[in-house]
C-alpha cells in the first residue's frame, strides 16, 4: 500500500509540473515507471463509451453484490407516483418536486443541462435547480431557508397542490480575445422567477443554480481518506501562491456530526447517503429515514394538507430501499480514458501541467476504507484512481460568484469538480454543458470562466496558440 501511495503521489507531482529529473532521481524511480492513468478507477475501471458509459457497476464488483446493484438501479431510474396509490413501494411523490426520479435529473447516470429557452421551449427545467436562502445560518451552521419557499425552488407539484412558480433564464454575452487575436464569446446566465403562487420571496433572498453532475465514480470519491483532502489544503497553503483551497465543514445526517464536505458544487455534503436523502426530499418530495419530514413551509397550506406516501405511517422510502439506491450510486464505475497516448493528448497533458491546472485538479489518490460498509462495496478500497480534483473550495472570482454562503463556503467559492468522464458527457447526454450551472459550452469555455485563484492558469491558456488550445481540450476530453 505504501508503494502505491508513493506512485500516486509521484504521478500527482509530475503532472502538476512540480517534479523534474532531480526529483525522480532522488526518489529512485525511473520516469517510464509512472503509472498509466488509462484505468481511471484502478481495478474498478470499465472500458465503455456511448450512451451507457456511466451506468456500469465497478468492474471488480463481486457477483453476489451485482443483484443489489440492479435493485438499486431500478429505484434510481423509475418514476415515483403521487399518493395515495396501490404502488405503495413507490408512492409519495411531492407535494412539490422538480423530478419524478433520480434518473430524471441524472439521465443515464449523467449530467444535467440548463433548458434551451432560445429554441422556444416552454417546459420548466428538470436537471437544473435553484437553491434559496436568506442571511443567517440554520441550527447546524448551514444556509437559512427562505421562510416561504424553503431552501430549494420547486416548479412542479402533484395534483391539488400549486407549484411554487416558474423559473426564467436569459443570457448576457461576455466577449474576449485570446492573445493571438481570436475572439470568443461566453454566456452569463440571469435567473428570475414568475407566477409565484405563495406570495413574494424574502427581499434579501439569495439564489444559486445547480446542474446535476454525472454519477460514475462517486463511491470512489467517498473512499478518499479525509486526511488526503486536509493534506491538499495544507500543501497548497505551504506553497504560498494564489491557490489556497479550503475545506468545508458540514453537517452530516447519517453520522450526526460535522464532517469534511466533498460532494456538491460547494462541497456542502460529506457523504453519499446524506446527498441521496437530501435529493429524495428536495428534488422529489420523498421522505426517508434520514429526512422524515416534508419541506412544506407554513405558508404552503395545500402542501401541508396533501396525502403522504406509505399511507402516512412511515417514511416514503424505507431504509432497505434507500440503502440499495445509495449502494447503486456508490458502485457506479468510472470509464477508462480514451487514447491517452495519442500525440495531441500527450501534448495537451503537458500544457495542462504548464498552466498549473493540477494545482487544484489533483490527478490521483489511493482510496481508503468505505465510510459506511452497508452502503458500499469493499471493491472500492485500495484503488489508485484519477479523478482530477482536490475536493477543496476555491475563490473563482466575481464572474462565477453566486453571493450565497453554504456552511464555510463563501459566495465566491466553488469545489474543484472532478474531470474524469468529461469527454463522455456528449455521448451519454447529448450536450457538453459544464460548470455548476451549465453555462460553459465545452471545456475551453469552462476554463475561460476561471478567475480568482485560477486566474494565473486562465491567463496561460489565453496565451496559447489555437493548436495548443485544441491539444488542451483533447487531453481534457480524453479523461
C-alpha positions in Angstrom: 0.0 0.0 0.0 2.8 2.4 0.8 4.4 1.8 -2.6 1.1 2.5 -4.3 0.7 5.8 -2.4 4.3 6.7 -3.4 3.5 6.0 -7.1 0.2 8.0 -6.9 1.9 10.9 -5.2 4.7 11.0 -7.7 2.2 11.0 -10.5 0.5 14.0 -9.0 3.7 15.9 -8.7 4.8 15.0 -12.2 1.5 16.1 -13.8 1.5 19.3 -11.7 4.8 20.3 -13.2 6.5 20.3 -9.8 8.8 17.4 -10.3 11.7 17.1 -12.7 14.6 14.7 -13.3 16.1 15.6 -10.0 13.0 14.5 -8.1 12.8 11.3 -10.0 16.5 10.5 -9.4 16.1 11.3 -5.7 13.1 9.1 -5.4 14.9 6.3 -7.2 12.1 5.8 -9.7 12.5 5.8 -13.4 10.3 8.2 -15.4 9.0 5.4 -17.5 7.5 3.7 -14.4 4.9 6.4 -13.9 1.6 4.6 -13.7 -0.6 4.7 -16.8 -3.8 6.5 -15.8 -5.9 4.9 -18.6 -7.6 2.9 -15.8 -9.1 5.9 -14.1 -10.5 3.8 -11.2 -7.9 1.1 -10.9 -9.4 -2.3 -10.9 -12.9 -0.8 -10.8 -12.5 0.8 -14.3 -14.8 -0.2 -17.1 -13.8 0.2 -20.8 -17.0 1.8 -22.0 -18.2 4.5 -24.4 -21.6 5.5 -25.7 -24.9 6.3 -24.0 -24.4 3.8 -21.2 -20.8 4.7 -20.4 -21.6 6.0 -16.8 -24.0 3.2 -15.9 -21.9 0.1 -15.4 -21.0 -1.4 -12.0 -17.5 -1.5 -10.7 -15.6 -3.9 -12.9 -14.4 -5.8 -9.8 -17.8 -5.9 -8.1 -18.4 -9.4 -6.7 -21.1 -11.4 -8.3 -23.1 -11.6 -5.1 -23.3 -7.8 -5.0 -24.5 -7.3 -8.6 -28.1 -8.2 -7.8 -28.2 -5.4 -5.2 -26.7 -3.1 -7.9 -29.6 -3.9 -10.2 -32.2 -3.4 -7.5 -30.8 0.0 -6.5 -30.7 0.9 -10.2 -34.5 0.2 -10.6 -35.4 2.6 -7.8 -32.9 5.2 -9.1 -34.4 5.2 -12.5 -38.1 4.5 -12.2 -40.7 7.3 -11.5 -42.3 7.8 -8.1 -46.1 8.4 -8.1 -48.5 10.6 -6.2 -50.1 9.2 -3.0 -52.4 7.5 -2.4 -51.5 4.7 -4.8 -51.7 1.0 -5.0 -47.9 1.1 -5.7 -47.1 1.7 -2.0 -43.4 1.0 -2.6 -43.1 4.0 -5.0 -45.8 6.4 -3.8 -45.3 9.7 -2.1 -44.1 12.0 -4.9 -44.2 15.6 -3.9 -46.2 17.5 -2.9 -43.6 19.8 -4.5 -40.9 18.4 -6.8 -38.6 19.1 -9.7 -38.2 15.5 -10.9 -40.1 12.2 -10.6 -36.9 10.0 -10.3 -33.2 10.3 -9.6 -32.7 9.5 -13.2 -34.9 12.4 -14.2 -32.0 14.8 -13.3 -29.1 12.3 -13.8 -30.2 10.9 -17.1 -28.3 7.7 -17.9 -26.4 8.5 -14.6 -25.0 11.5 -16.4 -25.1 15.3 -16.3 -28.0 17.7 -16.5 -28.2 20.8 -18.6 -30.0 24.2 -18.5 -33.1 24.5 -20.6 -32.7 25.9 -24.0 -35.4 28.6 -24.0 -33.9 30.1 -27.1 -35.4 27.3 -29.1 -38.9 28.2 -28.0 -39.1 25.5 -25.3 -41.7 26.3 -22.6 -41.0 23.3 -20.3 -39.6 24.1 -16.9 -36.1 22.7 -16.1 -35.5 19.3 -14.6 -31.7 18.9 -14.5 -31.3 22.5 -13.2 -32.4 23.6 -9.7 -32.1 26.8 -7.8 -31.0 26.9 -4.1 -32.6 29.6 -1.9 -31.5 31.1 1.4 -31.6 34.3 3.4 -28.8 35.8 5.5 -28.1 33.8 8.7 -27.4 30.2 9.5 -29.5 27.2 10.5 -29.0 25.1 13.6 -26.1 23.3 12.1 -24.3 26.3 10.5 -25.8 25.7 7.1 -27.9 28.1 4.9 -31.1 29.6 6.3 -34.1 28.8 4.1 -36.4 31.4 2.6 -39.4 31.5 5.0 -42.0 30.9 2.3 -40.2 28.9 -0.4 -37.7 26.9 1.6 -34.2 26.1 0.6 -34.9 24.9 -3.0 -37.4 26.2 -5.6 -39.9 23.6 -6.9 -41.5 24.3 -10.2 -43.8 21.2 -10.2 -46.4 19.9 -7.9 -48.8 16.9 -7.5 -52.5 17.3 -8.4 -54.3 19.5 -5.9 -51.1 21.4 -4.9 -49.8 24.6 -6.6 -46.3 24.6 -7.9 -44.1 27.2 -6.3 -43.8 29.0 -9.6 -41.7 29.1 -12.7 -38.0 29.8 -13.4 -36.9 32.1 -16.2 -33.4 32.2 -17.8 -31.7 34.5 -20.2 -28.1 35.0 -21.1 -25.8 38.0 -21.5 -22.9 37.8 -23.9 -19.4 38.3 -22.4 -16.7 38.9 -25.1 -13.0 38.5 -25.0 -9.9 37.6 -27.1 -7.0 35.2 -26.9 -3.5 36.6 -27.2 -3.4 35.6 -30.9 -6.4 37.8 -31.6 -9.0 35.0 -31.8 -12.3 36.3 -30.3 -14.5 34.3 -28.0 -18.0 34.7 -26.5 -19.2 33.4 -23.2 -22.8 33.2 -21.9 -23.6 34.7 -18.5 -26.9 33.4 -17.2 -29.5 35.6 -15.5 -32.2 33.9 -13.5 -35.7 35.1 -12.5 -39.0 33.8 -11.1 -42.5 34.3 -12.3 -46.0 33.1 -11.2 -45.0 32.8 -7.6 -48.0 31.0 -6.1 -47.3 31.7 -2.4 -46.5 35.4 -2.5 -43.2 37.2 -2.7 -39.8 35.7 -1.6 -37.8 37.4 1.1 -36.4 40.8 -0.1 -32.9 39.6 0.8 -33.2 36.1 -0.7 -30.1 34.6 -2.3 -30.2 32.1 -5.1 -27.7 29.7 -6.5 -28.2 27.5 -9.6 -27.1 23.8 -9.7 -26.8 21.3 -12.5 -26.9 17.6 -11.8 -23.4 16.1 -12.1 -22.6 12.7 -13.5 -22.7 9.9 -11.0 -19.9 7.5 -12.2 -17.1 7.1 -9.6 -18.8 8.9 -6.7 -18.3 5.9 -4.4 -14.5 6.1 -5.1 -14.5 9.8 -4.2 -16.2 8.9 -1.0 -13.4 6.4 -0.2 -10.7 9.1 -0.5 -9.4 9.5 3.1 -10.3 12.8 4.8 -6.6 13.1 5.6 -5.9 13.5 1.9 -8.4 16.3 1.5 -6.9 18.1 4.5 -3.4 17.5 3.1 -4.4 19.2 -0.1 -5.3 22.3 1.8 -2.1 22.2 3.8 0.2 21.6 0.8 -1.4 24.5 -1.2 -1.0 26.9 1.7 2.6 25.9 2.2 3.4 26.7 -1.5 2.4 30.4 -0.7 0.9 31.0 -4.1 -2.6 32.2 -5.2 -4.1 28.8 -5.0 -5.2 28.2 -1.4 -8.1 25.8 -1.2 -10.1 25.5 2.0 -12.1 22.6 3.5 -15.8 22.9 4.0 -17.1 21.5 7.3 -20.7 20.4 7.0 -23.4 18.7 8.9 -23.8 15.0 8.0 -27.2 13.5 8.9 -26.2 9.8 8.7 -23.4 10.2 11.2 -25.0 13.1 13.1 -21.8 15.1 13.2 -19.8 17.8 11.4 -17.6 16.3 8.7 -15.4 17.3 5.8 -17.5 18.2 2.8 -16.7 16.6 -0.6 -19.9 16.4 -2.6 -22.0 19.2 -4.1 -20.8 22.2 -6.1 -19.7 23.9 -2.8 -18.5 20.8 -1.0 -21.6 21.2 1.1 -22.3 17.5 1.6 -20.0 14.9 3.3 -21.5 11.6 2.3 -23.4 9.9 -0.5 -26.1 8.9 2.0 -26.8 12.5 3.0 -26.6 13.7 -0.6 -29.1 11.0 -1.7 -31.5 11.6 1.2 -31.4 15.3 0.5 -32.1 14.8 -3.2 -35.0 12.5 -2.5 -36.6 15.1 -0.2 -35.7 18.3 -2.1 -35.9 17.1 -5.7 -38.8 14.6 -5.4 -40.5 15.3 -2.1 -39.8 11.7 -0.9 -39.2 11.4 2.8 -36.7 8.9 4.1 -35.4 7.7 7.5 -32.7 10.4 7.3 -35.1 13.2 6.3 -38.6 12.1 7.6 -40.4 15.5 7.3 -41.7 17.1 4.2 -40.4 20.5 3.2 -43.7 22.4 3.1 -43.5 25.8 4.8 -46.2 27.3 7.0 -47.4 29.5 4.0 -48.0 26.4 1.8 -51.3 25.2 3.2 -52.1 22.9 0.3 -48.7 21.3 0.5 -49.2 20.6 4.2 -52.6 19.1 3.6 -51.6 16.8 0.7 -51.7 13.0 1.2 -48.4 11.3 2.2 -47.0 8.1 0.7 -46.6 4.8 2.6 -50.2 5.5 3.9 -48.7 8.3 6.1 -47.4 5.7 8.5 -43.6 5.6 7.7 -41.0 7.4 5.5 -42.0 7.2 1.9 -38.8 5.3 1.0 -38.0 2.6 3.5 -34.5 2.1 4.9 -33.6 -1.0 2.9 -34.7 0.5 -0.5 -32.9 3.7 0.4 -29.7 1.8 1.2 -29.9 -0.1 -2.1 -30.1 3.2 -4.0 -27.0 4.5 -2.2 -25.2 1.2 -2.9 -26.1 1.5 -6.6 -24.7 5.0 -6.7 -21.5 4.1 -4.8 -20.7 1.2 -7.1 -21.1 3.0 -10.4 -17.8 2.6 -12.3 -15.6 5.3 -13.9 -14.9 4.7 -17.6 -11.3 4.3 -18.8 -9.6 7.1 -20.7 -9.6 7.2 -24.4 -6.4 7.5 -26.5 -4.2 8.5 -23.6 -1.0 8.0 -25.6 -2.2 10.0 -28.7 0.4 12.6 -29.5 -2.1 15.5 -29.3 -3.4 14.2 -26.0 0.1 13.9 -24.6 0.8 17.5 -25.7 -2.4 18.6 -24.0 -1.4 16.9 -20.8 1.9 18.7 -20.8 0.1 22.0 -21.4 -2.3 21.2 -18.5 0.8 20.9 -16.3 2.4 24.0 -17.6 -0.8 26.0 -16.9 -0.7 24.8 -13.3 -4.2 23.3 -13.6 -3.2 20.3 -11.4 -2.7 22.7 -8.5 -6.4 22.3 -7.9 -7.2 19.4 -10.2 -5.1 16.9 -8.3 -4.9 13.8 -10.6 -4.6 10.8 -8.3 -5.3 9.2 -5.0 -5.3 5.8 -3.3 -8.7 5.1 -1.8 -9.1 4.0 1.8 -11.9 2.3 3.6 -15.5 3.0 2.6 -17.2 5.1 5.3 -20.4 3.0 5.6 -19.8 -0.7 4.8 -23.6 -1.4 4.5 -23.9 1.2 1.8 -20.9 0.4 -0.4 -18.5 -2.3 -1.6 -15.0 -3.2 -0.5 -14.3 -3.4 -4.2 -13.8 0.4 -4.0 -11.0 0.2 -1.4 -7.3 0.4 -2.1 -7.6 1.6 -5.7 -5.4 4.1 -7.4 -7.8 6.5 -9.0 -7.5 9.5 -11.3 -10.4 11.9 -10.6 -8.5 15.2 -11.1 -9.8 17.1 -8.1 -8.7 18.3 -4.7 -12.3 18.4 -3.3 -11.5 21.8 -1.9 -13.2 25.2 -2.1 -11.5 27.9 -4.2 -12.3 31.5 -4.8 -13.2 31.5 -8.5 -13.7 35.2 -9.0 -16.6 37.6 -9.4 -17.7 36.2 -12.7 -18.7 32.8 -11.2 -19.8 34.1 -7.8 -23.3 33.4 -6.6 -23.0 35.5 -3.5 -24.6 32.7 -1.4 -22.7 31.2 1.6 -23.0 27.5 2.3 -21.5 26.3 5.6 -17.9 27.6 5.4 -18.1 28.3 1.7 -18.5 31.9 0.8 -20.3 33.4 -2.2 -17.2 33.3 -4.4 -16.0 29.8 -3.6 -16.7 26.5 -5.5 -15.5 23.0 -5.1 -13.0 21.8 -7.7 -15.1 19.4 -9.9 -13.6 16.0 -10.9 -12.7 15.9 -14.5 -12.9 12.2 -15.1 -15.6 11.3 -17.7 -15.6 14.8 -19.1 -15.2 13.7 -22.7 -18.1 11.2 -22.4 -20.8 13.6 -21.4 -21.8 14.3 -25.1 -22.1 10.5 -25.7 -24.2 10.0 -22.6 -26.3 13.1 -22.5 -26.0 14.7 -25.9 -24.6 18.0 -24.7 -21.4 19.4 -23.3 -22.6 22.0 -20.8 -20.2 22.4 -17.9 -19.7 24.3 -14.6 -22.1 24.5 -11.7 -25.0 26.0 -13.8 -24.1 24.6 -17.3 -23.2 28.0 -18.7 -20.0 26.7 -20.3 -20.4 25.1 -23.8 -17.4 22.8 -23.6 -14.1 22.6 -21.7 -12.4 25.7 -23.2 -15.3 27.9 -22.2 -15.2 26.4 -18.7 -11.5 27.4 -18.4 -12.2 30.9 -19.6 -14.7 31.4 -16.8 -11.9 30.7 -14.3 -10.7 33.7 -12.2 -9.7 34.4 -8.7 -7.3 31.8 -7.5 -7.3 30.3 -11.0 -6.5 33.5 -12.9 -2.9 32.5 -13.5 -4.0 29.3 -15.2 -6.6 31.0 -17.3 -4.1 33.7 -18.4 -1.7 30.9 -19.5 -4.5 29.4 -21.6 -5.2 32.8 -23.1 -1.6 32.9 -24.3 -1.8 29.6 -26.0 -1.9 29.2 -29.8 -5.0 27.7 -31.5 -3.2 24.4 -31.9 -2.2 24.3 -28.2 -5.8 25.1 -27.1 -7.0 22.3 -29.3 -4.5 19.9 -27.7 -5.5 21.0 -24.2 -9.2 20.3 -24.9 -8.2 17.0 -26.5 -6.5 16.0 -23.3 -9.4 17.1 -21.1 -11.8 15.1 -23.3 -9.6 12.0 -23.0 -10.2 11.9 -19.2 
